Amino acid sequence: MDFLIGILLIVFGAPLVGLMGRWLEGAGRERLGKTLSVGGYLAVLGIAAWLIVGSL
């Protein structure tokens, strides 16, 4: 089950976090948007990798 959740995070979660960061950048909150875009993306990918590796 963790494997499936990890894959879903990679496919749907990470791009959504990136889009949310881009939206904040466009709304005039450039620094917050960039931080959320990069940091959030890496955090979601890290959690997904942890779930996938843990399930093997």
All heavy atoms as a GROMACS GRO file, in nm:
protein
  412
    1MET      N    1   0.081  -0.119   0.000
    1MET     CA    2   0.000   0.000   0.000
    1MET      C    3   0.087   0.127   0.000
    1MET      O    4   0.052   0.225  -0.064
    1MET     CB    5  -0.091  -0.004   0.123
    1MET     CG    6  -0.191   0.106   0.127
    1MET     SD    7  -0.310   0.082  -0.004
    1MET     CE    8  -0.421   0.212   0.028
    2ASP      N    9   0.199   0.122   0.074
    2ASP     CA   10   0.288   0.238   0.078
    2ASP      C   11   0.346   0.267  -0.060
    2ASP      O   12   0.367   0.383  -0.096
    2ASP     CB   13   0.401   0.215   0.177
    2ASP     CG   14   0.353   0.223   0.321
    2ASP    OD1   15   0.243   0.276   0.344
    2ASP    OD2   16   0.426   0.175   0.409
    3PHE      N   17   0.372   0.162  -0.137
    3PHE     CA   18   0.426   0.179  -0.272
    3PHE      C   19   0.329   0.260  -0.357
    3PHE      O   20   0.368   0.355  -0.426
    3PHE     CB   21   0.454   0.042  -0.335
    3PHE     CG   22   0.520   0.051  -0.469
    3PHE    CD1   23   0.656   0.071  -0.478
    3PHE    CD2   24   0.447   0.040  -0.585
    3PHE    CE1   25   0.719   0.078  -0.600
    3PHE    CE2   26   0.508   0.049  -0.709
    3PHE     CZ   27   0.644   0.067  -0.716
    4LEU      N   28   0.201   0.224  -0.350
    4LEU     CA   29   0.099   0.294  -0.429
    4LEU      C   30   0.086   0.440  -0.386
    4LEU      O   31   0.076   0.530  -0.470
    4LEU     CB   32  -0.036   0.222  -0.415
    4LEU     CG   33  -0.154   0.286  -0.488
    4LEU    CD1   34  -0.129   0.284  -0.637
    4LEU    CD2   35  -0.281   0.213  -0.455
    5ILE      N   36   0.088   0.464  -0.256
    5ILE     CA   37   0.079   0.601  -0.206
    5ILE      C   38   0.200   0.682  -0.252
    5ILE      O   39   0.187   0.798  -0.293
    5ILE     CB   40   0.068   0.602  -0.053
    5ILE    CG1   41  -0.066   0.541  -0.011
    5ILE    CG2   42   0.081   0.744   0.002
    5ILE    CD1   43  -0.079   0.517   0.137
    6GLY      N   44   0.320   0.621  -0.250
    6GLY     CA   45   0.440   0.689  -0.297
    6GLY      C   46   0.431   0.726  -0.444
    6GLY      O   47   0.467   0.838  -0.484
    7ILE      N   48   0.383   0.634  -0.525
    7ILE     CA   49   0.368   0.661  -0.669
    7ILE      C   50   0.266   0.772  -0.692
    7ILE      O   51   0.287   0.862  -0.774
    7ILE     CB   52   0.327   0.532  -0.745
    7ILE    CG1   53   0.439   0.429  -0.739
    7ILE    CG2   54   0.288   0.562  -0.888
    7ILE    CD1   55   0.567   0.471  -0.807
    8LEU      N   56   0.154   0.769  -0.617
    8LEU     CA   57   0.053   0.873  -0.632
    8LEU      C   58   0.107   1.010  -0.590
    8LEU      O   59   0.074   1.112  -0.651
    8LEU     CB   60  -0.072   0.838  -0.551
    8LEU     CG   61  -0.156   0.724  -0.607
    8LEU    CD1   62  -0.268   0.688  -0.510
    8LEU    CD2   63  -0.211   0.759  -0.742
    9LEU      N   64   0.191   1.012  -0.487
    9LEU     CA   65   0.252   1.139  -0.447
    9LEU      C   66   0.343   1.194  -0.557
    9LEU      O   67   0.344   1.314  -0.583
    9LEU     CB   68   0.333   1.121  -0.319
    9LEU     CG   69   0.255   1.126  -0.188
    9LEU    CD1   70   0.348   1.092  -0.072
    9LEU    CD2   71   0.193   1.261  -0.168
   10ILE      N   72   0.418   1.105  -0.621
   10ILE     CA   73   0.507   1.149  -0.729
   10ILE      C   74   0.425   1.200  -0.847
   10ILE      O   75   0.455   1.305  -0.905
   10ILE     CB   76   0.601   1.036  -0.772
   10ILE    CG1   77   0.703   1.009  -0.663
   10ILE    CG2   78   0.672   1.070  -0.904
   10ILE    CD1   79   0.790   0.887  -0.686
   11VAL      N   80   0.320   1.127  -0.883
   11VAL     CA   81   0.243   1.161  -1.003
   11VAL      C   82   0.155   1.284  -0.980
   11VAL      O   83   0.145   1.370  -1.068
   11VAL     CB   84   0.158   1.040  -1.047
   11VAL    CG1   85   0.062   1.077  -1.157
   11VAL    CG2   86   0.249   0.927  -1.093
   12PHE      N   87   0.089   1.292  -0.865
   12PHE     CA   88  -0.007   1.401  -0.843
   12PHE      C   89   0.037   1.504  -0.739
   12PHE      O   90   0.014   1.623  -0.758
   12PHE     CB   91  -0.142   1.343  -0.800
   12PHE     CG   92  -0.207   1.258  -0.904
   12PHE    CD1   93  -0.220   1.122  -0.887
   12PHE    CD2   94  -0.255   1.314  -1.021
   12PHE    CE1   95  -0.279   1.043  -0.983
   12PHE    CE2   96  -0.314   1.236  -1.118
   12PHE     CZ   97  -0.326   1.100  -1.100
   13GLY      N   98   0.097   1.460  -0.630
   13GLY     CA   99   0.130   1.550  -0.520
   13GLY      C  100   0.237   1.651  -0.553
   13GLY      O  101   0.221   1.772  -0.529
   14ALA      N  102   0.349   1.604  -0.606
   14ALA     CA  103   0.462   1.694  -0.635
   14ALA      C  104   0.425   1.802  -0.739
   14ALA      O  105   0.454   1.920  -0.716
   14ALA     CB  106   0.583   1.614  -0.680
   15PRO      N  107   0.360   1.766  -0.849
   15PRO     CA  108   0.322   1.873  -0.944
   15PRO      C  109   0.223   1.973  -0.885
   15PRO      O  110   0.230   2.092  -0.915
   15PRO     CB  111   0.259   1.797  -1.061
   15PRO     CG  112   0.320   1.663  -1.055
   15PRO     CD  113   0.338   1.634  -0.910
   16LEU      N  114   0.133   1.927  -0.798
   16LEU     CA  115   0.037   2.020  -0.738
   16LEU      C  116   0.106   2.120  -0.645
   16LEU      O  117   0.070   2.237  -0.641
   16LEU     CB  118  -0.071   1.943  -0.662
   16LEU     CG  119  -0.177   1.876  -0.749
   16LEU    CD1  120  -0.272   1.796  -0.662
   16LEU    CD2  121  -0.253   1.978  -0.830
   17VAL      N  122   0.206   2.072  -0.571
   17VAL     CA  123   0.282   2.163  -0.485
   17VAL      C  124   0.358   2.264  -0.572
   17VAL      O  125   0.363   2.383  -0.540
   17VAL     CB  126   0.379   2.083  -0.394
   17VAL    CG1  127   0.475   2.176  -0.323
   17VAL    CG2  128   0.301   2.001  -0.294
   18GLY      N  129   0.414   2.219  -0.681
   18GLY     CA  130   0.483   2.310  -0.773
   18GLY      C  131   0.389   2.414  -0.832
   18GLY      O  132   0.423   2.532  -0.843
   19LEU      N  133   0.269   2.372  -0.870
   19LEU     CA  134   0.171   2.465  -0.925
   19LEU      C  135   0.126   2.566  -0.821
   19LEU      O  136   0.105   2.684  -0.852
   19LEU     CB  137   0.050   2.388  -0.979
   19LEU     CG  138   0.071   2.314  -1.109
   19LEU    CD1  139  -0.053   2.232  -1.143
   19LEU    CD2  140   0.103   2.410  -1.222
   20MET      N  141   0.112   2.521  -0.697
   20MET     CA  142   0.072   2.613  -0.591
   20MET      C  143   0.181   2.719  -0.569
   20MET      O  144   0.151   2.837  -0.549
   20MET     CB  145   0.047   2.534  -0.462
   20MET     CG  146  -0.044   2.603  -0.366
   20MET     SD  147  -0.114   2.495  -0.242
   20MET     CE  148   0.028   2.419  -0.171
   21GLY      N  149   0.306   2.677  -0.575
   21GLY     CA  150   0.416   2.772  -0.563
   21GLY      C  151   0.418   2.872  -0.678
   21GLY      O  152   0.440   2.992  -0.658
   22ARG      N  153   0.394   2.823  -0.798
   22ARG     CA  154   0.389   2.913  -0.915
   22ARG      C  155   0.275   3.014  -0.903
   22ARG      O  156   0.289   3.130  -0.940
   22ARG     CB  157   0.370   2.832  -1.044
   22ARG     CG  158   0.486   2.750  -1.084
   22ARG     CD  159   0.590   2.839  -1.146
   22ARG     NE  160   0.696   2.755  -1.199
   22ARG     CZ  161   0.779   2.795  -1.289
   22ARG    NH1  162   0.769   2.915  -1.339
   22ARG    NH2  163   0.874   2.715  -1.330
   23TRP      N  164   0.162   2.966  -0.849
   23TRP     CA  165   0.047   3.055  -0.831
   23TRP      C  166   0.082   3.166  -0.732
   23TRP      O  167   0.048   3.281  -0.753
   23TRP     CB  168  -0.072   2.973  -0.782
   23TRP     CG  169  -0.192   3.056  -0.754
   23TRP    CD1  170  -0.276   3.113  -0.845
   23TRP    CD2  171  -0.240   3.096  -0.625
   23TRP    NE1  172  -0.373   3.184  -0.780
   23TRP    CE2  173  -0.353   3.175  -0.645
   23TRP    CE3  174  -0.197   3.070  -0.495
   23TRP    CZ2  175  -0.424   3.230  -0.539
   23TRP    CZ3  176  -0.268   3.124  -0.390
   23TRP    CH2  177  -0.380   3.203  -0.413
   24LEU      N  178   0.150   3.131  -0.624
   24LEU     CA  179   0.192   3.231  -0.526
   24LEU      C  180   0.292   3.330  -0.586
   24LEU      O  181   0.288   3.449  -0.555
   24LEU     CB  182   0.252   3.165  -0.402
   24LEU     CG  183   0.152   3.106  -0.304
   24LEU    CD1  184   0.225   3.025  -0.198
   24LEU    CD2  185   0.068   3.213  -0.241
   25GLU      N  186   0.382   3.278  -0.670
   25GLU     CA  187   0.477   3.367  -0.737
   25GLU      C  188   0.404   3.468  -0.824
   25GLU      O  189   0.439   3.585  -0.827
   25GLU     CB  190   0.574   3.287  -0.823
   25GLU     CG  191   0.684   3.218  -0.748
   25GLU     CD  192   0.778   3.144  -0.841
   25GLU    OE1  193   0.827   3.207  -0.938
   25GLU    OE2  194   0.802   3.025  -0.818
   26GLY      N  195   0.304   3.421  -0.896
   26GLY     CA  196   0.227   3.508  -0.983
   26GLY      C  197   0.141   3.607  -0.907
   26GLY      O  198   0.106   3.712  -0.960
   27ALA      N  199   0.108   3.574  -0.782
   27ALA     CA  200   0.025   3.663  -0.702
   27ALA      C  201   0.107   3.769  -0.631
   27ALA      O  202   0.054   3.846  -0.552
   27ALA     CB  203  -0.053   3.580  -0.599
   28GLY      N  204   0.236   3.774  -0.659
   28GLY     CA  205   0.320   3.878  -0.602
   28GLY      C  206   0.401   3.833  -0.481
   28GLY      O  207   0.476   3.911  -0.426
   29ARG      N  208   0.388   3.711  -0.439
   29ARG     CA  209   0.464   3.658  -0.325
   29ARG      C  210   0.578   3.573  -0.378
   29ARG      O  211   0.580   3.452  -0.360
   29ARG     CB  212   0.372   3.575  -0.235
   29ARG     CG  213   0.243   3.640  -0.193
   29ARG     CD  214   0.254   3.724  -0.074
   29ARG     NE  215   0.315   3.650   0.035
   29ARG     CZ  216   0.317   3.694   0.157
   29ARG    NH1  217   0.263   3.809   0.185
   29ARG    NH2  218   0.376   3.625   0.251
   30GLU      N  219   0.672   3.638  -0.446
   30GLU     CA  220   0.776   3.566  -0.519
   30GLU      C  221   0.862   3.477  -0.430
   30GLU      O  222   0.884   3.360  -0.462
   30GLU     CB  223   0.864   3.664  -0.596
   30GLU     CG  224   0.791   3.727  -0.712
   30GLU     CD  225   0.881   3.816  -0.793
   30GLU    OE1  226   1.002   3.791  -0.797
   30GLU    OE2  227   0.827   3.909  -0.854
   31ARG      N  228   0.910   3.530  -0.319
   31ARG     CA  229   1.000   3.452  -0.234
   31ARG      C  230   0.927   3.333  -0.171
   31ARG      O  231   0.979   3.222  -0.170
   31ARG     CB  232   1.059   3.540  -0.125
   31ARG     CG  233   1.158   3.465  -0.038
   31ARG     CD  234   1.233   3.557   0.052
   31ARG     NE  235   1.325   3.634  -0.031
   31ARG     CZ  236   1.416   3.714   0.017
   31ARG    NH1  237   1.427   3.731   0.146
   31ARG    NH2  238   1.498   3.780  -0.062
   32LEU      N  239   0.805   3.355  -0.121
   32LEU     CA  240   0.727   3.247  -0.062
   32LEU      C  241   0.692   3.142  -0.168
   32LEU      O  242   0.700   3.022  -0.144
   32LEU     CB  243   0.599   3.302   0.002
   32LEU     CG  244   0.504   3.199   0.062
   32LEU    CD1  245   0.571   3.126   0.178
   32LEU    CD2  246   0.376   3.267   0.107
   33GLY      N  247   0.656   3.189  -0.287
   33GLY     CA  248   0.621   3.098  -0.395
   33GLY      C  249   0.739   3.012  -0.437
   33GLY      O  250   0.725   2.892  -0.458
   34LYS      N  251   0.856   3.073  -0.449
   34LYS     CA  252   0.976   2.999  -0.488
   34LYS      C  253   1.013   2.897  -0.381
   34LYS      O  254   1.047   2.783  -0.411
   34LYS     CB  255   1.091   3.097  -0.511
   34LYS     CG  256   1.215   3.037  -0.569
   34LYS     CD  257   1.202   3.005  -0.714
   34LYS     CE  258   1.206   3.130  -0.798
   34LYS     NZ  259   1.197   3.104  -0.940
   35THR      N  260   1.004   2.938  -0.253
   35THR     CA  261   1.036   2.847  -0.143
   35THR      C  262   0.942   2.728  -0.141
   35THR      O  263   0.984   2.614  -0.127
   35THR     CB  264   1.029   2.922  -0.008
   35THR    OG1  265   1.120   3.031  -0.013
   35THR    CG2  266   1.062   2.832   0.107
   36LEU      N  267   0.813   2.756  -0.154
   36LEU     CA  268   0.714   2.647  -0.154
   36LEU      C  269   0.731   2.559  -0.276
   36LEU      O  270   0.720   2.437  -0.266
   36LEU     CB  271   0.573   2.704  -0.149
   36LEU     CG  272   0.462   2.601  -0.145
   36LEU    CD1  273   0.468   2.524  -0.014
   36LEU    CD2  274   0.328   2.667  -0.160
   37SER      N  275   0.760   2.620  -0.388
   37SER     CA  276   0.774   2.545  -0.512
   37SER      C  277   0.890   2.446  -0.504
   37SER      O  278   0.874   2.328  -0.531
   37SER     CB  279   0.794   2.642  -0.627
   37SER     OG  280   0.767   2.583  -0.749
   38VAL      N  281   1.005   2.493  -0.462
   38VAL     CA  282   1.125   2.409  -0.458
   38VAL      C  283   1.125   2.320  -0.334
   38VAL      O  284   1.140   2.198  -0.344
   38VAL     CB  285   1.253   2.495  -0.463
   38VAL    CG1  286   1.376   2.410  -0.444
   38VAL    CG2  287   1.260   2.571  -0.595
   39GLY      N  288   1.106   2.379  -0.217
   39GLY     CA  289   1.111   2.303  -0.092
   39GLY      C  290   0.998   2.202  -0.080
   39GLY      O  291   1.020   2.089  -0.038
   40GLY      N  292   0.879   2.244  -0.116
   40GLY     CA  293   0.765   2.153  -0.110
   40GLY      C  294   0.779   2.038  -0.207
   40GLY      O  295   0.746   1.924  -0.176
   41TYR      N  296   0.826   2.068  -0.326
   41TYR     CA  297   0.848   1.966  -0.428
   41TYR      C  298   0.948   1.862  -0.378
   41TYR      O  299   0.924   1.741  -0.387
   41TYR     CB  300   0.898   2.032  -0.556
   41TYR     CG  301   0.900   1.944  -0.677
   41TYR    CD1  302   0.783   1.916  -0.746
   41TYR    CD2  303   1.019   1.890  -0.724
   41TYR    CE1  304   0.784   1.835  -0.858
   41TYR    CE2  305   1.021   1.810  -0.836
   41TYR     CZ  306   0.903   1.783  -0.903
   41TYR     OH  307   0.906   1.702  -1.013
   42LEU      N  308   1.059   1.908  -0.322
   42LEU     CA  309   1.160   1.816  -0.270
   42LEU      C  310   1.108   1.736  -0.151
   42LEU      O  311   1.138   1.616  -0.137
   42LEU     CB  312   1.286   1.892  -0.232
   42LEU     CG  313   1.368   1.948  -0.347
   42LEU    CD1  314   1.483   2.032  -0.296
   42LEU    CD2  315   1.418   1.837  -0.438
   43ALA      N  316   1.030   1.800  -0.065
   43ALA     CA  317   0.974   1.730   0.051
   43ALA      C  318   0.878   1.620   0.007
   43ALA      O  319   0.884   1.507   0.059
   43ALA     CB  320   0.903   1.829   0.142
   44VAL      N  321   0.792   1.650  -0.088
   44VAL     CA  322   0.696   1.548  -0.136
   44VAL      C  323   0.771   1.433  -0.203
   44VAL      O  324   0.738   1.316  -0.181
   44VAL     CB  325   0.593   1.612  -0.231
   44VAL    CG1  326   0.512   1.505  -0.302
   44VAL    CG2  327   0.501   1.705  -0.155
   45LEU      N  328   0.872   1.464  -0.283
   45LEU     CA  329   0.950   1.358  -0.347
   45LEU      C  330   1.026   1.274  -0.243
   45LEU      O  331   1.036   1.152  -0.257
   45LEU     CB  332   1.048   1.416  -0.449
   45LEU     CG  333   0.985   1.469  -0.578
   45LEU    CD1  334   1.094   1.525  -0.669
   45LEU    CD2  335   0.907   1.362  -0.650
   46GLY      N  336   1.078   1.339  -0.139
   46GLY     CA  337   1.147   1.266  -0.033
   46GLY      C  338   1.054   1.172   0.042
   46GLY      O  339   1.090   1.057   0.070
   47ILE      N  340   0.935   1.219   0.075
   47ILE     CA  341   0.837   1.134   0.144
   47ILE      C  342   0.796   1.018   0.054
   47ILE      O  343   0.784   0.904   0.099
   47ILE     CB  344   0.716   1.218   0.188
   47ILE    CG1  345   0.757   1.315   0.298
   47ILE    CG2  346   0.602   1.130   0.236
   47ILE    CD1  347   0.653   1.420   0.330
   48ALA      N  348   0.774   1.046  -0.073
   48ALA     CA  349   0.736   0.941  -0.167
   48ALA      C  350   0.847   0.836  -0.179
   48ALA      O  351   0.819   0.716  -0.179
   48ALA     CB  352   0.704   1.000  -0.304
   49ALA      N  353   0.971   0.881  -0.189
   49ALA     CA  354   1.083   0.786  -0.198
   49ALA      C  355   1.093   0.703  -0.070
   49ALA      O  356   1.117   0.582  -0.077
   49ALA     CB  357   1.214   0.862  -0.222
   50TRP      N  358   1.073   0.764   0.045
   50TRP     CA  359   1.077   0.693   0.172
   50TRP      C  360   0.969   0.585   0.178
   50TRP      O  361   0.993   0.473   0.221
   50TRP     CB  362   1.062   0.794   0.286
   50TRP     CG  363   1.054   0.735   0.422
   50TRP    CD1  364   1.149   0.659   0.484
   50TRP    CD2  365   0.946   0.746   0.513
   50TRP    NE1  366   1.106   0.624   0.609
   50TRP    CE2  367   0.981   0.677   0.629
   50TRP    CE3  368   0.822   0.810   0.507
   50TRP    CZ2  369   0.896   0.668   0.738
   50TRP    CZ3  370   0.739   0.803   0.616
   50TRP    CH2  371   0.777   0.732   0.729
   51LEU      N  372   0.849   0.619   0.131
   51LEU     CA  373   0.740   0.521   0.129
   51LEU      C  374   0.769   0.406   0.033
   51LEU      O  375   0.744   0.290   0.065
   51LEU     CB  376   0.608   0.589   0.090
   51LEU     CG  377   0.544   0.679   0.196
   51LEU    CD1  378   0.429   0.757   0.136
   51LEU    CD2  379   0.498   0.596   0.314
   52ILE      N  380   0.821   0.439  -0.084
   52ILE     CA  381   0.847   0.335  -0.184
   52ILE      C  382   0.960   0.243  -0.137
   52ILE      O  383   0.947   0.120  -0.144
   52ILE     CB  384   0.881   0.399  -0.321
   52ILE    CG1  385   0.756   0.465  -0.379
   52ILE    CG2  386   0.937   0.296  -0.417
   52ILE    CD1  387   0.782   0.550  -0.500
   53VAL      N  388   1.068   0.300  -0.088
   53VAL     CA  389   1.181   0.218  -0.041
   53VAL      C  390   1.140   0.134   0.080
   53VAL      O  391   1.179   0.018   0.092
   53VAL     CB  392   1.304   0.306  -0.012
   53VAL    CG1  393   1.411   0.228   0.059
   53VAL    CG2  394   1.357   0.366  -0.142
   54GLY      N  395   1.059   0.191   0.168
   54GLY     CA  396   1.014   0.119   0.286
   54GLY      C  397   0.924   0.003   0.256
   54GLY      O  398   0.912  -0.092   0.334
   55SER      N  399   0.858   0.008   0.142
   55SER     CA  400   0.765  -0.100   0.106
   55SER      C  401   0.834  -0.216   0.035
   55SER      O  402   0.773  -0.321   0.016
   55SER     CB  403   0.652  -0.046   0.018
   55SER     OG  404   0.700  -0.016  -0.111
   56LEU      N  405   0.959  -0.198  -0.006
   56LEU     CA  406   1.029  -0.304  -0.079
   56LEU      C  407   1.088  -0.409   0.011
   56LEU      O  408   1.114  -0.405   0.119
   56LEU     CB  409   1.139  -0.245  -0.166
   56LEU     CG  410   1.092  -0.152  -0.275
   56LEU    CD1  411   1.210  -0.095  -0.351
   56LEU    CD2  412   1.000  -0.223  -0.372
   0.00000   0.00000   0.00000
